[in-house]
């Protein structure tokens, strides 16, 4: 996980306390109204979350919590911005010809 500050999903909560059976990783509670509003405000096709283990139990004994997983979203944004930059460069009127793109070789030495 990256070093960014955690963002918590609104309306979607995970919990696990000492009474939770061992085969249950976490309980997920969804406040439908808040969750729907959060999902409608999302500008991505998917909304990723993670169930994380807390360093210490909270006031209710929960050792699990849910956070927004924006790692993939950052990766998607980075790739999208690279793709947009490549498309703009390809469509720019001053784009060098294919022969000039090969760096380090004079234009007349390229075999095509």
C-alpha positions as MATLAB code, in Angstrom:
seq = 'XXXXXXXXXXXXXXXXXXXXXXXXXXXXXXXXXXXXXXXXXXXXXXXXXXXXXXXXXXXXXXXXXXXXXXXXXXXXXXXXXXXXXXXXXXXXXXXXXXXXXXXXXXXXXXXX';
ca = [
       0.000    0.000    0.000;
       1.237    3.493   -0.714;
       2.015    6.202    1.841;
      -0.994    8.361    1.002;
      -3.594    9.256    3.588;
      -6.395    6.691    3.728;
      -9.822    7.573    2.385;
     -12.779    5.819    3.942;
     -15.798    4.823    1.851;
     -19.020    6.488    2.953;
     -21.788    4.052    3.766;
     -19.651    0.888    3.560;
     -18.077   -0.395    6.771;
     -16.059   -3.473    7.734;
     -15.673   -4.799   11.259;
     -14.293   -7.786   13.088;
     -14.236   -8.258   16.830;
     -13.137  -11.025   19.181;
     -16.568  -12.727   18.975;
     -16.376  -13.114   15.185;
     -15.861  -16.763   14.140;
     -12.411  -17.544   12.732;
     -13.783  -18.443    9.286;
     -15.271  -14.933    8.889;
     -12.646  -12.420    7.765;
     -14.829   -9.355    8.334;
     -18.449   -8.239    8.498;
     -19.403   -5.635    5.905;
     -22.251   -3.280    6.731;
     -23.739   -1.144    3.946;
     -25.787    1.974    4.607;
     -27.676    1.849    1.306;
     -28.486    5.566    1.032;
     -24.927    6.715    1.807;
     -23.304    3.985   -0.298;
     -25.488    4.743   -3.332;
     -24.677    8.449   -3.077;
     -20.939    7.660   -2.797;
     -21.052    5.351   -5.800;
     -23.008    7.870   -7.881;
     -20.352   10.507   -7.161;
     -17.549    8.184   -8.317;
     -16.136    9.142  -11.719;
     -14.482    5.746  -12.278;
     -16.073    2.591  -13.719;
     -15.129    0.626  -10.580;
     -14.918    1.543   -6.902;
     -12.233   -0.461   -5.135;
     -12.085   -0.930   -1.377;
      -9.813   -2.859    0.955;
     -10.538   -4.509    4.283;
      -7.494   -3.758    6.420;
      -6.280   -4.970    9.793;
      -6.079   -2.205   12.400;
      -2.900   -1.792   14.428;
      -5.016   -1.718   17.588;
      -8.691   -2.511   18.279;
     -11.025    0.488   18.234;
     -13.391    1.425   21.090;
     -15.747   -1.411   20.096;
     -13.032   -4.078   19.785;
     -12.978   -4.065   15.975;
      -9.658   -5.022   14.423;
     -10.732   -4.579   10.799;
     -11.758   -1.529    8.831;
     -12.468   -0.572    5.238;
     -10.599    1.986    3.140;
     -10.804    3.105   -0.490;
      -8.185    1.367   -2.635;
      -7.113    4.116   -5.020;
      -3.912    2.386   -6.135;
      -5.507    1.047   -9.316;
      -7.251    4.332   -9.953;
      -3.909    6.166   -9.877;
      -2.462    3.561  -12.248;
      -5.401    3.945  -14.617;
      -5.148    7.743  -14.545;
      -1.421    7.601  -15.263;
      -1.925    5.300  -18.247;
      -4.809    7.408  -19.508;
      -2.744   10.592  -19.334;
       0.125    8.867  -21.179;
      -2.305    7.694  -23.854;
      -3.751   11.185  -24.247;
      -0.252   12.647  -24.537;
       0.662   10.070  -27.199;
      -2.517   10.794  -29.144;
      -1.896   14.546  -29.020;
       1.693   14.049  -30.186;
       0.543   11.836  -33.058;
      -2.056   14.364  -34.167;
       0.122   17.447  -33.768;
       0.911   19.109  -37.124;
       4.607   19.463  -36.278;
       5.076   15.746  -35.493;
       8.392   14.557  -36.976;
       8.255   11.959  -39.704;
       8.872    8.314  -38.876;
      12.403    8.605  -40.167;
      13.241   11.430  -37.785;
      11.867    9.588  -34.755;
      14.837    7.183  -34.602;
      17.287    9.104  -32.474;
      21.014    8.921  -33.045;
      20.811    8.042  -36.745;
      20.977   10.597  -39.531;
      17.809   10.589  -41.624;
      19.503    9.305  -44.779;
      21.040    6.251  -42.972;
      17.703    4.730  -42.013;
      16.984    1.687  -44.244;
      13.382    2.450  -45.215;
];
